[in-house]
Amino acid sequence: MSIFYPVKLLADWLTYSVFIITPKTLLADAVNFFIYDTIKIFILLGVIIFAVSIIRSYLPPEKIRAVLSHKNRYTGNVVASLFGIVTPFCSCSAIPLFLGFIQAGVPLGTTFSFLVASPMINEVALILLFGMFGWKIALMYITSGLIISILSGIIIGKMKVESLVEPFVYQNTVNRNVDLPSMSRKERITYALDYTKDILKKVWPYILIGIGIGAWIHGYVPADFLAQYAGSGKWYAVPLAVLIGIPLYSNAAGIIPLVSVLTEKGVSMGTTLAFMMSVTALSLPEFMILKKVMKIKLIFIFAGIVAVGIIFTGYLFNLVI
């Protein structure tokens, strides 16, 4: 049973009992998705931002910077990508760590490698893929995800786009003059709560807009849309799968059951994995949150680089499988 099962029960109660929407209708699916994901994402963000803030209060920025700001900048991208694998966050909940890295002085390109790898690859998805499709597919999945995250970070790092990040990101906006490692336990909790509230105040409208769009698509776009228009043998299947995946929202483990269904319906493995990667690494709610911390131009650069990598991977999978 999912830890969010009580949230699901609450979403069902609000949808069907409070709002009295007929079950199993398009409107019911959309409203239920919106309520469930809104509550879930805010819980995840709140818990993760608070936890990251507590951890940061024990770690001087110099330590974080030393680990991820290696003399060889490419090593930093590799380390950040590997760290992303073992932090099984969705794209939205990976953003607090992204902010923490930047505020600790970690290079922007290295930080983006983490932002791509964390939602795209995780050990749960790897195990599920191994169980469903075998070790070759699982190995290709993790290898391609690592390559995309490492190269995306390297390319963004070389572009020198730090000016496209909002100025407040480079500051500890809450208690920035406090010597974090020397605080008492009570002060750490107060600091973490203040920082969590400060970040959520900045991003909540963008979260709601992103989830709202995703909910509409979830409710009103047929489940077999991808299988119908991006089936095997169509040259445009991979980029279309990526475009369809962007407005949706899920983590890698949550989307893998759909991967199994799509392959059974005749969608090529490369097209299906490209869809999965776009859902996890290029989700619209993530972009809506990022809009608050970086300029639109940088979001397009980030999305474009990652999308090209995913599309290439999709075609490569279709070619070799």
PELINFEN-V971822 format. One record per residue. RES is the residue in one letter. PHI is phi in degrees with one decimal (none if undefined). Layout:
BEGIN
res->RES phi->PHI
res->RES phi->PHI
END
This chain:
BEGIN
res->M phi->none
res->S phi->-67.6
res->I phi->-65.2
res->F phi->-97.2
res->Y phi->-58.6
res->P phi->-60.2
res->V phi->-65.9
res->K phi->-61.8
res->L phi->-62.7
res->L phi->-64.8
res->A phi->-62.3
res->D phi->-63.2
res->W phi->-62.9
res->L phi->-64.6
res->T phi->-68.5
res->Y phi->-97.0
res->S phi->-100.2
res->V phi->-80.8
res->F phi->-85.3
res->I phi->50.9
res->I phi->-97.8
res->T phi->-61.5
res->P phi->-60.6
res->K phi->60.3
res->T phi->-109.1
res->L phi->-61.5
res->L phi->-64.1
res->A phi->-61.7
res->D phi->-61.4
res->A phi->-67.3
res->V phi->-66.0
res->N phi->-61.5
res->F phi->-61.8
res->F phi->-62.4
res->I phi->-63.5
res->Y phi->-61.2
res->D phi->-70.5
res->T phi->-62.6
res->I phi->-63.4
res->K phi->-62.0
res->I phi->-66.1
res->F phi->-66.6
res->I phi->-64.5
res->L phi->-59.6
res->L phi->-62.0
res->G phi->-60.3
res->V phi->-65.1
res->I phi->-70.6
res->I phi->-61.4
res->F phi->-61.9
res->A phi->-63.4
res->V phi->-62.6
res->S phi->-64.0
res->I phi->-62.1
res->I phi->-61.3
res->R phi->-61.9
res->S phi->-67.7
res->Y phi->-96.6
res->L phi->-112.9
res->P phi->-60.1
res->P phi->-52.3
res->E phi->-62.5
res->K phi->-67.6
res->I phi->-62.4
res->R phi->-63.2
res->A phi->-64.9
res->V phi->-71.6
res->L phi->-101.0
res->S phi->-106.3
res->H phi->-67.3
res->K phi->-55.5
res->N phi->-86.6
res->R phi->-59.6
res->Y phi->-69.0
res->T phi->-62.6
res->G phi->-60.5
res->N phi->-64.5
res->V phi->-65.7
res->V phi->-62.4
res->A phi->-63.7
res->S phi->-67.4
res->L phi->-65.1
res->F phi->-63.5
res->G phi->-62.5
res->I phi->-64.6
res->V phi->-91.3
res->T phi->-114.1
res->P phi->-76.6
res->F phi->-97.7
res->C phi->-76.5
res->S phi->-61.6
res->C phi->-69.4
res->S phi->-78.5
res->A phi->-78.4
res->I phi->-65.0
res->P phi->-57.1
res->L phi->-67.4
res->F phi->-56.4
res->L phi->-64.0
res->G phi->-62.5
res->F phi->-62.9
res->I phi->-63.5
res->Q phi->-68.3
res->A phi->-85.8
res->G phi->92.9
res->V phi->-70.6
res->P phi->-54.9
res->L phi->-60.5
res->G phi->-62.2
res->T phi->-62.8
res->T phi->-64.1
res->F phi->-66.9
res->S phi->-59.1
res->F phi->-64.9
res->L phi->-60.7
res->V phi->-78.7
res->A phi->-70.2
res->S phi->-58.4
res->P phi->-79.9
res->M phi->-74.0
res->I phi->-124.7
res->N phi->-152.5
res->E phi->-67.5
res->V phi->-66.0
res->A phi->-61.7
res->L phi->-62.5
res->I phi->-65.4
res->L phi->-64.7
res->L phi->-63.6
res->F phi->-60.5
res->G phi->-68.3
res->M phi->-87.1
res->F phi->-125.3
res->G phi->98.1
res->W phi->-70.9
res->K phi->-64.3
res->I phi->-64.5
res->A phi->-61.6
res->L phi->-66.6
res->M phi->-64.8
res->Y phi->-63.1
res->I phi->-70.0
res->T phi->-66.6
res->S phi->-65.2
res->G phi->-63.2
res->L phi->-64.2
res->I phi->-61.5
res->I phi->-61.6
res->S phi->-67.8
res->I phi->-66.3
res->L phi->-66.9
res->S phi->-60.7
res->G phi->-64.4
res->I phi->-63.3
res->I phi->-64.1
res->I phi->-63.9
res->G phi->-62.0
res->K phi->-72.0
res->M phi->-78.7
res->K phi->53.8
res->V phi->-108.1
res->E phi->-56.5
res->S phi->-67.8
res->L phi->-89.7
res->V phi->-93.4
res->E phi->-61.2
res->P phi->-55.6
res->F phi->-64.2
res->V phi->-64.9
res->Y phi->-82.5
res->Q phi->-122.8
res->N phi->-80.6
res->T phi->-67.8
res->V phi->-117.3
res->N phi->53.3
res->R phi->-71.5
res->N phi->-94.0
res->V phi->-81.6
res->D phi->-80.6
res->L phi->-55.5
res->P phi->-60.8
res->S phi->-96.7
res->M phi->-73.4
res->S phi->-78.4
res->R phi->-60.8
res->K phi->-62.9
res->E phi->-65.2
res->R phi->-63.5
res->I phi->-64.7
res->T phi->-62.3
res->Y phi->-59.4
res->A phi->-65.2
res->L phi->-64.8
res->D phi->-63.1
res->Y phi->-66.4
res->T phi->-62.1
res->K phi->-62.7
res->D phi->-64.1
res->I phi->-67.5
res->L phi->-63.2
res->K phi->-61.5
res->K phi->-78.6
res->V phi->-111.5
res->W phi->-60.2
res->P phi->-63.7
res->Y phi->-69.6
res->I phi->-63.3
res->L phi->-63.8
res->I phi->-63.8
res->G phi->-62.7
res->I phi->-66.9
res->G phi->-60.9
res->I phi->-65.7
res->G phi->-62.0
res->A phi->-65.9
res->W phi->-61.3
res->I phi->-65.1
res->H phi->-59.7
res->G phi->-82.3
res->Y phi->-109.9
res->V phi->-92.8
res->P phi->-56.7
res->A phi->-63.5
res->D phi->-96.7
res->F phi->-59.4
res->L phi->-64.8
res->A phi->-63.2
res->Q phi->-75.1
res->Y phi->-105.5
res->A phi->-129.1
res->G phi->-70.9
res->S phi->-60.7
res->G phi->94.8
res->K phi->-94.1
res->W phi->-64.2
res->Y phi->-90.9
res->A phi->-59.7
res->V phi->-66.3
res->P phi->-62.5
res->L phi->-65.5
res->A phi->-61.7
res->V phi->-64.7
res->L phi->-64.4
res->I phi->-66.9
res->G phi->-72.8
res->I phi->-59.4
res->P phi->-72.7
res->L phi->-83.7
res->Y phi->-143.2
res->S phi->-170.5
res->N phi->-94.7
res->A phi->-61.7
res->A phi->-64.8
res->G phi->-71.9
res->I phi->-91.0
res->I phi->-62.6
res->P phi->-55.9
res->L phi->-68.3
res->V phi->-58.3
res->S phi->-62.0
res->V phi->-64.5
res->L phi->-64.2
res->T phi->-65.6
res->E phi->-66.2
res->K phi->-86.3
res->G phi->101.3
res->V phi->-76.6
res->S phi->-61.7
res->M phi->-59.8
res->G phi->-62.3
res->T phi->-64.8
res->T phi->-65.5
res->L phi->-68.9
res->A phi->-63.3
res->F phi->-61.4
res->M phi->-61.6
res->M phi->-65.4
res->S phi->-69.3
res->V phi->-62.3
res->T phi->-84.3
res->A phi->-101.0
res->L phi->-129.4
res->S phi->-73.6
res->L phi->-62.5
res->P phi->-56.4
res->E phi->-61.2
res->F phi->-62.3
res->M phi->-65.7
res->I phi->-71.3
res->L phi->-61.8
res->K phi->-58.5
res->K phi->-79.6
res->V phi->-109.5
res->M phi->-150.1
res->K phi->-74.0
res->I phi->-57.6
res->K phi->-58.2
res->L phi->-69.3
res->I phi->-61.9
res->F phi->-65.4
res->I phi->-63.0
res->F phi->-59.1
res->A phi->-63.8
res->G phi->-64.3
res->I phi->-63.7
res->V phi->-65.7
res->A phi->-61.5
res->V phi->-61.0
res->G phi->-62.6
res->I phi->-67.4
res->I phi->-62.3
res->F phi->-59.8
res->T phi->-62.7
res->G phi->-61.2
res->Y phi->-64.4
res->L phi->-64.0
res->F phi->-60.3
res->N phi->-64.4
res->L phi->-76.9
res->V phi->-95.0
res->I phi->-103.3
END
